[in-house]
Amino acid sequence: MRRMEAAAREALMRRRQALLHGEEGVHTLSAAERAELRRVADALARIQRGSYGRCAHCGAVIQGERLERTPWTPTCTGCATTH
């Protein structure tokens, strides 16, 4: 789990940097980018709290492939389709 958290933290930090600085330096964030930035910050907070990789709705372990694709996801596949 620690290796997964370290990889996720690195990916989340890169994504945060990309959102904040864009392709050509600092830019104004769109509503979608602000929402994604909040999801990234929330995922970093979950890593800090030790709850990263657990579904925010049901508490189940989030599938590794899902976290690799979208490290900021707060839910398992089942809850994502239900909620």
Secondary structure, DSSP 4 states (H G I P E B T S, - for coil): -HHHHHHHHHHHHHHHHHHHHTTTSS-PPPHHHHHHHHHHHHHHHHHHHT-TTB-TTT-PBPPHHHHHH-TT--S-HHHHHH-
